[in-house]
Structures are given as structure tokens and as C-alpha cells.
Amino acid sequence: MAFSKKILFIIWYFIIWSVCTWALYEFFYPHTDYGAPVWGQLVGVCSFGLLLVTGVPVFLYLRKHVFGVAIMLIVMTLLLTGFLCLNVYASVENKSRVQWYINDLQQQGFNVQYAAQYPYGHWHVNRVNSYADVASTARSINATTIYVYGGAPMSFMFFMSGEVEISFWTETGGHYICYAYP
């Protein structure tokens, strides 16, 4: 019986560590993708440091059954859950809004893609004032593809941004952009 409790405890620990590592990756995302390469290494160092700082007490718990370490891990789990639950709620809401924009534009007959990054460039941008004007403007300039960007990859669980950028352009010139806020 004690052996199965240890296995469950190890599984619980690695789930917590995995969630923390994923949250670190998301938190440092803008810098790791197009910033200095040191940010990606920082995520790795923080993840490894988290493993060492929390892994040693877990190892001691499994060897000596220190009750205080178990309480510390339970408190850490509760704090992590309390901190990340609000972010998960916000991310789900933002993801569903982005998905609604994509589905709505696809139903109107447009080729819609979720862009991995903001389509930066050195061009003049024509601003579309509201989402209601996006479809009519795209039809009037014969835009073939509309790009939707939600501030982060769609795979994000914790830190999906609330801003949505909808952009489209033509081959002959003219870049149109709409910022849709909640």
C-alpha cells in the first residue's frame, strides 16, 4: 500500500512540475520566439531550478516521510492552482473569441488563417475601425486571405492575450488591419 502512495505522489509531483514548466514557457513566450536566445535558455534554467528546488524535498519526503514537506507541496499546489485558474479562465475566453472570429469569417466565404506572429512590415496600414467592417472591406479590395492573430499561439493554456489583430491585404498594395478588443 505504501508503494502505491509513493508512486501516486511522484506522479502528482511531476504533473505539478510539468504545469509550472509550461506556464514558464508561456510567460516568457514573446522573448523566446523573436528575442535574444538567452530567454529560451532562461526558461530551461528556471524549469531545471524548479525541479531541483522542489525535487530535493520530494526525494527527502519519499525517503524519510517528512510530514512538513507534504504540507509544503500541498500549499504549493493550492497557490499554483489559485494563481493559474484565473489565467486559464481568461485564456479560454480569449481563445473562444478568436475562434468565433475565425468561424464567422470562414462562414462568410473567406480563407482565414491563424497567424503565428504579427505580420509586421514597413508599409502603410489602413485601419478598419470595427469588426463589422472587416468583411465588407475585404470583399471590396478582393482580399484572398484574412489573418487572425490573438497575441499568442492557440496552444496557450495560461496566457492567451485579449487583443485580436485581423489583417488582410492585396497584391497591388494596401494593408488593412482591425484591432478587435473584448
C-alpha positions in Angstrom: 0.0 0.0 0.0 2.8 2.4 0.8 4.5 1.7 -2.5 1.4 2.8 -4.5 1.1 6.0 -2.4 4.7 6.8 -3.3 4.0 6.2 -7.0 0.9 8.5 -6.8 3.0 11.1 -5.0 5.7 11.0 -7.7 3.0 11.3 -10.5 1.4 14.2 -8.6 4.8 16.0 -8.3 5.7 15.6 -12.0 2.3 16.9 -13.1 2.8 20.0 -10.9 6.3 20.4 -12.3 5.1 20.0 -15.9 2.4 22.6 -15.5 4.9 25.0 -13.9 7.3 24.4 -16.8 4.6 25.0 -19.4 3.5 28.2 -17.6 7.1 29.4 -17.6 7.3 28.8 -21.3 4.1 30.7 -22.0 5.2 33.5 -19.6 8.5 34.1 -21.5 7.0 33.4 -25.0 7.3 36.7 -26.7 11.0 36.9 -25.8 11.8 33.3 -26.6 10.4 33.4 -30.1 11.9 36.6 -31.5 14.1 38.0 -28.8 17.6 37.2 -27.7 18.3 33.4 -27.5 19.1 33.8 -23.8 15.3 33.9 -22.9 14.8 30.3 -24.1 17.8 29.2 -22.0 16.3 31.1 -19.1 13.1 29.1 -19.3 15.2 25.9 -19.3 17.2 27.1 -16.3 14.1 28.1 -14.4 12.5 24.8 -15.2 15.6 22.8 -14.0 15.9 25.0 -10.9 12.2 24.4 -10.1 12.9 20.7 -10.4 15.9 20.9 -8.1 14.3 23.2 -5.5 11.1 21.2 -5.3 12.6 17.8 -6.2 15.0 17.5 -3.3 12.2 17.9 -0.7 10.1 15.4 -2.5 13.0 13.0 -2.5 13.5 13.6 1.2 9.8 13.0 1.8 9.9 9.7 0.0 13.0 8.6 2.0 12.1 9.9 5.4 8.3 10.6 5.2 8.7 14.2 6.4 5.2 15.4 7.0 6.1 19.1 6.6 7.3 18.6 3.0 4.0 17.1 2.1 2.2 20.1 3.6 4.5 22.4 1.7 3.7 20.6 -1.6 0.0 20.8 -0.9 0.3 24.5 -0.2 2.3 25.0 -3.4 -0.3 23.1 -5.4 -3.1 25.3 -3.9 -1.1 28.5 -4.6 -0.3 27.4 -8.2 -4.0 26.4 -8.8 -5.2 29.7 -7.4 -2.7 31.7 -9.5 -3.2 29.8 -12.8 -7.0 29.3 -12.6 -7.8 32.9 -13.3 -5.3 32.9 -16.2 -6.9 29.6 -17.6 -10.3 31.2 -17.4 -9.1 34.3 -19.3 -7.3 32.3 -21.9 -10.3 30.1 -22.6 -12.4 33.2 -23.0 -9.9 34.8 -25.4 -9.4 31.6 -27.4 -13.1 31.2 -27.9 -13.4 34.8 -29.0 -10.6 34.3 -31.6 -12.2 31.0 -32.7 -15.5 32.9 -33.1 -13.9 35.5 -35.4 -12.3 32.7 -37.5 -15.5 30.7 -37.8 -17.6 33.8 -38.7 -15.2 34.9 -41.4 -15.0 31.4 -42.8 -18.8 31.2 -42.9 -18.7 34.4 -45.0 -16.5 32.6 -47.6 -13.0 33.9 -46.7 -9.9 31.9 -46.4 -8.9 32.5 -42.8 -5.6 31.6 -41.1 -4.4 32.0 -37.6 -1.1 33.8 -37.9 1.8 32.6 -35.7 3.1 36.1 -35.4 2.1 39.7 -36.0 2.5 40.5 -39.7 5.0 43.3 -39.2 6.3 45.2 -42.1 7.2 48.7 -43.4 4.0 49.6 -45.2 1.2 52.0 -44.8 -1.7 50.5 -42.9 -5.3 51.3 -43.5 -7.2 50.9 -40.2 -10.6 49.2 -40.2 -12.5 50.7 -37.3 -14.7 47.8 -36.3 -15.1 44.1 -36.8 -18.4 44.7 -38.6 -16.5 46.5 -41.4 -13.9 43.7 -41.9 -15.9 41.5 -44.3 -17.1 44.4 -46.5 -13.7 46.0 -46.7 -12.1 42.6 -47.6 -14.6 42.0 -50.3 -14.2 45.5 -51.8 -10.4 45.0 -52.2 -10.7 41.3 -53.2 -8.6 40.1 -50.3 -7.9 36.4 -50.7 -6.7 35.6 -47.2 -7.5 37.1 -43.8 -5.0 36.6 -41.0 -6.2 36.5 -37.4 -3.7 36.8 -34.6 -4.6 36.6 -30.9 -1.4 37.7 -29.3 -0.1 34.2 -28.7 -0.2 30.7 -30.2 -3.6 29.0 -30.0 -1.9 26.2 -27.9 -1.5 28.5 -24.9 -3.4 27.5 -21.8 -2.5 30.2 -19.3 -1.5 33.4 -21.0 -3.6 33.9 -24.2 -3.8 37.6 -24.8 -7.1 39.5 -25.0 -6.1 41.5 -28.1 -7.0 40.3 -31.5 -5.5 41.6 -34.7 -7.3 40.9 -38.0 -5.3 41.8 -41.1 -5.6 41.4 -44.9 -4.1 43.0 -47.9 -4.0 42.9 -51.7 -1.1 42.2 -54.1 -1.4 45.7 -55.6 -0.9 47.4 -52.3 -2.9 48.3 -49.3 -2.6 46.6 -45.9 -5.8 46.7 -43.8 -5.9 46.0 -40.1 -8.6 45.8 -37.5 -7.9 45.5 -33.7 -10.8 43.8 -32.0 -10.8 44.2 -28.2 -13.1 42.4 -25.7 
